[in-house]
């Protein structure tokens, strides 16, 4: 009696185990095996789950969902059923529903590493970066049984980063080839902002385990964050070659391509991804960014609106609409943004983006005080997030002027690379640099690129600051460089930026505004490069910067006193270079350009050694990609609207005026000291 009843149970267990083994290698056969079992034992829970997994792995996610959804509903406390439901929904692009399923699965069984993985990646697609990081830390903890790694992952999940780092370093002293510990330490370093360290660790991790996809994805992200875009592209393409439909890979792939100026390819990646995964607001927002850059404004607006249909509290999408500068919000939009501010669990980043977007809405409506209040609220949040020290900036300005004396420059005359290709447009953001770039890029001999990070990266390598209050030996380290060193650095800049040049035009533009701080470095390594200083009235420039939320950098711009001091430091530094290198820098005063564009454009072209071309008088007709906040404004004819717009807010600008000091009255000249 015992043997006859036990036999079917043994056969069922063996058959189910066989089906499970077939899942990864032959999912079609696994599905056949599961169906055979279900003919004998209908509605068997584990077999139903295996059938759903087999269908999903064989490329039939809808059939998988139809198989597992009734099971997950009938047995809501079965964690593996909830996990399989999440995986099917994830593959169908139903991101928000997948998050809920993964969240249930991980709550029911915290040791389910794949549930935490799904939760992390799908929260990231929804724009919840903080939630994604927390889930990733739980995934790391769930994926190991090593007590030390569990302790480290727990510390990482609780954001006790120093403790996590200590545990992991001790672990790696005992076993330097522990790839799980290496990846976890890299994640800790990334959270601390030590991207170069994280990159090195992940490189080591992949040397030990070349097929470790999660580590390769992390490495691609670290490279992207450091503007090592060509290297990042190689890593992400290695992943997409194996998993072309992975939405996280696709998002990063599109972002890297856009950074490299490959907009058609970036848009194509976004479109393929959104066809497969239409329910991800972050993906629609990224698509909108790419469309905006190539001038497809109506399509960009539609993409941003699609993101907001799916996630009404996604602050960055609201700000992206506002940042087009040409979109006017209606009463329904304003009501939706105000409602979003009251949403429970709203992230700090969503909050600040919504404040900036509401500021733009109020400004368009002529509600100047209300607009300023919103801008100030957004800026205050961002200022708290940043570690910026105006005293440190003033000290760096003084160090630069102390180094670049007439004697220092005379001793190095004729050094560096003689290549004349680059045209640097420097100054403060929102000073008219994009207009100047568009004018020059309308010339047949000049190619526009973007705000290139390469010069700043090179300066940092020569001893520049890597963080606020960090020790530095730049610019003094420049004094130790030989003629050969400076020539090599000039040639390095040309090679580093070659990937951004898509034509054979002899000249190209780097419009990174912060490069004004490196004008002396530019002169030493590229003495034949042109330097254009874009300057605008200090109140107009500084207030325009204050009400702009920048995607990255510009930490000085979120406080009126900070930005006023920064502008004054900039004026002092450029006045110094005017004195020690007369005529080296050509200054374009924004208000003069607006008042008499032809005269100013002719003078600009003369300085660059370029013959006059009529196309430069109509820069709005140039359909090139534009990658800054002014991208839509420069697609319109030169206009005067913004010249004195700051006067609407003048009653709020007293701290800015005080910080500017004599620079304000002396404009457009530097004050006499």
N, C-alpha and C positions, 0 to 999 in steps of 0.2 A: 504493500500500500504506500509506504513511504517513498520507495523508488519510483513508482509510477507518477506520483504527484510532483516529485522534485525534478524529474527530467525536463518537463516543459520550461520550468523556471530557469534551469541551467542553459537550455537552448536559447531562450529569449535573451539572457544576459550575454551569451557568446555572440549572438547575431547582432545585438546592439553595439557591443564592443567593436565588432568588425566594421559596422557602419561608421562608427566614430573614427576608426583608424583611416577609413577611406576619404574622410572629409577633405583633408588638405591635398591629397595626391590624385583622387578621382572622385570629385563630388557627384558626378552623374551616377556612378556606381553606388555611392553612398545613398543617393535618393532612391535608387531601385531597391536597395536592401531595406531602407526604412519603410517603403511602401509595402514590401513583402511582409514585414513584421506587423504593420498596421492592418493588413488583411486578416491576420490571425488574432491580433489583440487591438481592436479599434480604440481610438482615442487614448492610446498609451502616451503619457505625458512626455517622458524622455525621448521616445521615438519621434513624436511630433516635433519636438524641438530640433532633433537631428535632421529631420526632413526639411524643416525651414532653413537650417544652416546650409544644407546641401544645395537647396534651390538658390540661396543667396550667393554661395560661392561659385555656382555655375552660371551666374549672371542673370538670375531671375528674381530680382528683389521684390517685385510686386507679388509674385506667387509665394515667396517666402513670407511676406507680411500677411497675406491672406491665410497662410497656414498657422503662423504663430500668434496672431492677434487674438483669436478666440481662446487659445490656451492661456495667454497672459491675462485675459479678462476673467476666465474661469478660476485661475489659480494666481491671484495677485501677489501672493507671498512666496512665489517660486522664483528665486533670484535669477536662475539661468534662463527662464522664460522671458523675464523682463530684459535681460541682457540681449537675448536674440531679437526681441522686439526692437530694442534700440539700434542694433546693428542693421536690421532691415530698413528701419526708418532713416538711418544715417545714409545708407546707400541710395535711397530714393530722394535724398536731398530735403527731407522733412525735418529740418534741423531742430526746431524748437520742440517738436514731439520726441525726437531722439534724446534730447537733453532730459526730458521728464522720465523717459524709460531708463536711461543710464543712471539717473539720480536715484530712482526706486531700486534698481539692481544693487547699486553700491551701498545704499542704506540697509538693504536686507542682508547683504553679505559684503562687509568691508574688505575682504581679502580678494575680491574680484578685480584683478589688475586691469582687465580689458574694459570693465565698466568705467573705471576711473579714467582710462585712456579716452574712451568715447566721450565722457563728460567733459574732459579738458579740451579736446579738439573742437567739440561742437560749441562749447561756451565761447571759445576763441572766435569761431565763425560768427557768433551772435554779437561779438564786440565786448564780451565780458572778460577782459584781460585778467583782472584780479581773481575772478572765480576760476578761470582756466589755470592760473598758476597754482591755486590751492588744490585743485583736482590733480594737477600733475604731480604735486608733492605727495598726495595720497597714492597715486599710481606707483610712484617710486617705492613707497613704503610697502604697498601690497605685492609688488613684484619680487620681493626678496624674503627669505626666511633667516637671513643672517642677523643676529641680534644687534650688532654694531650698525649695520645699514638701516635697520628698522629704527634705531635710536636717532640716527642722523636724519632720516626721512621725516621722523616726527618733529624734530627741531626745525627742519626746512618748512614743513607744513604750518608750524606755529610762527614762522618768520623769525626764528632765533638763528640768524644766519652765521654769526660768529661761532656758536656752539656746533652747528652742523659742520662748519669748515674744520673745526678742531678734530671732531670725531673722524671725519673722512680722511684727513691727512694722516692721522694715527693709523687708520685702516690701511692706507696705501703704503705706509712704511713697512707694514707686515706683508702686504701683497701688492706690489706695484703694478700688477697686470689685471687687477680686478676692474673689469670694464664698467660694471654697474656703479662702483664707487667713483670711478673717474668721471662718468657722465653726471653723477649726482653732484660731485664737486664743481664741475663745469656749470651746472645749473645754479649752484650757490654763488659762484663768481659772477655769473650774468646778472643775478639779482642785486649784487653789490656794485654793478656797473663796470666790472673788470673784464671787459669783452676780450681783450687780447689774451689774458690768462685762460679764459673759457675756450677761446679758439685753440690754443696750444693743447689743452687737455682733450678736447674733442678730436683733434688731429691724432693724438696718441691713441685715443679710444678706437678710432677707425683703423689705425695700423694694426691693432690687436684683433679687431673684429670688423672686417670690411663690410659685412652684411648687416651691421647694426643700423637699421634704417632710422630709428629715432635719434640716434647720435648724429647721423648725417644731416637730418633735418635741423637739429640744433646747431650744427656747424654752419650750415647755409645761412641760418638766421644770424649767428654771430658775425659772419663775414659781411652780411648785408648791413648790420648795424654799424660796422666799421667802415662802410663805403668801399669795401673790397668787392665790387660788384661783379667783375669778370670771374673771380674765384667763386663767389656765391652762385653764379649762374651754372658753373660746372658741377657744383654739388647738387643743386636742385634738379638739374637735368638728368643726373644719374638716378635720382629718385623717381622722377616722372617717367623715365624710360621703363621702369618696372611697375609703376602704379599711376597711369595717366589720369585716372579719375579721382585721385585723392584731393579733396577740396583744399586742405591746408597747404599741400604742395603747390596747387594751382595758384592760390592767393599769393604765396611768396614768389613764385615764378613770375607772375604778372608784375608784381612790385619791382622785382629786380630788372626785368625788361624795360619797364618805364624809366627806372633810374639810369639805364644805359641808352635812353633815347629811342628804343625799339618799340614805338607806340603801336604800330600796326600789329606786331606780334603780341604785345601785351593785351590789346583789345581782343584779339582772337582767342587768347587763353581764357580771358574773362568770359567771353561768350560761350565757349565750350563748357566751362565750369558751371555757368548759370543755367545752361540747358540741362545739365545733369542734376544740379543742386539749386533749384530756383528759389528756395526758401531760406536764404541766408542774407540778411541785411548788410552785413559787413562786405560780402562779395559784391552786392549791387553798389555799395558806396565806392569801393575800389574801382569798379567799372566806370562810375561817374567821374572819378578823378582822371582816368585815362582819356575819357571822351572830352572832358573840359580842356585838357592840355592840347588836343589837336583841333580845338575850335568847334567841336560839335556840341554847342551849348544846349540846344533843345533836347538832344539825346541825354546829355549829362543831367539836366534837370529831371528828366523822366526817370533816370536811374536812381538819383537821390530820393525822389518821391517814392519809388518802389521800395527802397530801403526803409523809409519812414512808414509806409503802409504796413510793413512787417514788424517794425520796432519803433513805435512812436516816441520812445524816450531816448533814441540814439542821438545824443547831442551833436556828435561830429557830423552827422548827415544834415542836421539843421544848419550848423555853421558852414558846411560846404555849400549849401544853397546861398547863404548870406555872403560868403566869400567870393561868389561869382561877381559881386558888386552891382549886378544888373537885375537881379531878381527882387521884386517888391512883394513882401509878405502881406497877406490880407488878414482880415480880422479872425478868420478861422485858424489861420496859421498861428497867430499870436496866442489865441486861446489854447491851442494844442500845446504850444511850448510852455505856457504857464502851468497847464495841467501836468505836463511831464515833470516840471520842477517839483511837484508834490507827490510824485510816484514813490512808493515805498522801495527802499533799497537802491535808490538812484546813486550811481557812482560819482565820485568827485569830478572825473573827467567829463562825464555827461553833463554834470551841473555847470561846469565852467563854460563848456561849448554852448549850452542853452543860453547862458547869460550874454555871451558875445552875440549870438544870433538875435536875441531880443533887443540888444543895444542897436543893432543894425535896423531892426524893424521900427523901433521908436525914432531913430534918426531919420529914416525915410519919411516918417509921418510928421517930422518937424517938432517932435517932443524932445527937445535938447537936454533938459535936466534928467528926464527919465532915461534917455539913452546913455548919458554919462554914468548914471547910477548903475546901470546894467554892465557897461564896460568895466567900471571900477570893481564891481563884484566879481566878474570873471577874472580880471587881472589879479585881484587879491588872492584868489584861490591858487592861480598859477604861480604867483610869487612865493607863496608858502611852500610850494613843491620844489622850488629851485634854490640852490645854494649859490647865490651871487653876492659878491663883495665889491662895491664901487671903489673902495680904497685900494683894493688889489689892482683894479683896472688902471687907476691913476698912477700907481707905482710902476706898472708895466710900461705905461706911456713915458714916464720919466726915464726908465732904463733904456728905452729905445732911443730917445733923443740924446741921452748921454753917450751912447755907442756911436751913432751915426754923425760924427763930426766931419768938417771939411777935410781934415788931415786923414781920417780913416778912409773916406771915400776916394780921395786923391791917390792914396797908396794902392788902391785896388782898381783903379781906372783901367778899362779894357779887359778885365777878367770876366769869367762867366761864358756862357754859350752865346754865340752871335745870332742864333735863330731869331727871326723877327715875328714869328707867327702869332703869338698871343696878344690880345687886347684885353687888359684887365679893367673892368668897371667896378669901382670901389665907392664906399661911402656908407651911409646908414640905410637900412631898409626903408622903403616908402619914400625915397628921395628922388624918384624918377629914373632909376637905373634901368628898369625894364623898357621904358620908352627909348632911352639911349641905345639899348641893345637892339630893339626892334628897328631903329633907324639905321644902325650900322649893318644889321643882318639883312637889310633890304638892298645892300650894295652887292654887286656881282662878285666881289672878291672876298667877302666876309661871311663866315658861317657862325650862326648863333648856336650855343650849346645850352648851358644851364649854370647854376651856381655850383661850381666844381669844388669839391672838398680837398683836392689833392695838395694844394699849397699848405693848407693848415695841417694836414696829416704829416707832410714833410717837415714843417717847422716843429711839430710835436716830437718827431723822431730826433730832431737835433737838440732836444732838451727843453722843449716847450711844456707848458703845464698840461697835465692829464686830468686834473681836478682842481676845484677851488682850494686855495691855500696849500696846494702841493708845491714842493720845491721845484725850481726850474733853473736852467742855465742858458736859456734862449732869451734874448738875442745875443748875449755875450759870447756864446759858443761860435758864432759866425766869425769872430776875430781869429779863431784858430784854423780856419779853412784855407787851404792852398788854392792857387789858380786852377789846378786840376780838379780839386774838390768842387769848386763853384761851377766849373764848366760841366762836370758830371751831374750836378744837381739840376742845372738848367736842362740838360738833355733828358734827365729822368722825368722832369715835369712834362716835357713834350711827349715822351713815350707813355707816361701814365694817362694822359688825356687823349691819346690817339683814338681810343675806343669810342670817344664821344663825337668824333669827327666823321660825318657820314658822306661828305663830298670831298672834292679835290681842291676846294678854294684855298688860297694861300694863307689866309688869316682866319683866326677863330676867336671867339669871345669867351672869357671866364667872368661871369658877373657876380661872383661871391662878394657881397658888400663888405664883409669883415676883413677882406684882404687888405684894406687900408692899413691895418696894423702891421702888415708885412711888406709895405711899400719898399723899405730898404732891402729886404731879402730879395724881392723881385728884381730890384735894380742890380744887385750883386750877381745873381745867377742868370738873368736874362736882360742884359743892358739895352737891347734893341726892342724889347717889348714895349707896348704903349700902356700908359696908366691914365685912366679917365676918372676923375673924381666927380660923382654926381652929388650935387648939394641943393638942398631945399630950405626954405625959411625954417628956422629952428622950431617955432611953435607948430607950424603945419606938419613938418616931418616927424617931430617927436609925438604929437598927439595922434597922428595917423598910425605910428608904430604902436602906441599905447593901446589903441582900440583894435589892434590886429592880433589874433592868436596865431602864432607861428607853429608850423608842424614840428619844428625842432630848432634848438639854438635860440639866440637873441634873448638871453636871460635877463639882460638889462632893461627890457622894454615893458616890464609889468608893474612899474612904479614910476610916477612922474618925476620924482627926485632922481632916481637911478638913471632914467633915460636922459634927463637934462644934463647930469654930470658926464654921462658917456658921450653925448654930443659935444660938450665942451672939451673933453679929452681928445676927441677926434679932430676938432678944429685946431687944437694946439699942435697935435702931431703932424697934421698936413701942413700947417704953417711952418713947422720946422723943416720939412722936406722942401717946401718952396724956397726956404732960405739957403739950404745946403746943396740943393740940386735945382737951381733955377730953370724953369721951363720943362722939367722932367714930367711933371703931372699937369694934365690939361683939365681945367675945372669947367663943368657945365652947371650954370645956375638955372634951376628949374623954371623960375619965374621968367627969366630972359628967354629961355627956350620956348615957352608958351607964348610970350609976347611977340617974338620975332623969330619964328622957327627957321626960315631960310638962312638968315645970317649966322645963327648959332650952328646949324647943320654944316654949312660951308666951313666954318672955323674948326668944327670937330673933324671933318674929313681931312682938312689940311693938316691938322696935327697928326693924324694917322697915316699921312702920306698917300691918301687915296684920292683919285680924281672924282670930281663931282658927278653924281648920277641923279636924275630926276626922281627915280624910285624912292630915294631916301626922304623925299618930301611927303611921301604918302605911305608911311610905315604901316598904317592900318590895313593896307591892301595886301600885306605879306601874310600868307596863310601858314607860316611855319608854326611848329609846336612851341608853346610858351609855358614855362613851368613855374610861374610865380603867382602871387596873389593878384597881380595886375593883369593877368592873362586876358581877361575880357575887356578891360579898359583900353589896352593898346590895340585892340581890334577896331576901335572907333577913331575917327579923325582927332588930331590934337585939339584938346578942349581946355577951357579956362576954369571950369566949374570948381575944381578942388583947390585952387590957389589960395583962397582966403576962407575956406570952409571952417577952419579952426576957430574963426572969430565967433561962431555960434556957441562955442563952448568956453569962451575966454574966462568967464567968471570962475570956472573950475580949475584954471591952469596956473594959479598962483605958485604952488610948489615947483612947477616946471620953470616958471620965469625966474624964481629965486635960484634954482640949481644952475640955470644957464648963465646967470651973472652977466658980465660985460659982453659975452658972445652974442647975446640977443640984440643989443643996441648996435653992435659993429657989423652985423650981417649986411651984405654978403661977404664982407671982409673979416679977417681975423682981428680980434682986439689987439691994440698995441700994448705990449708988456714992457 
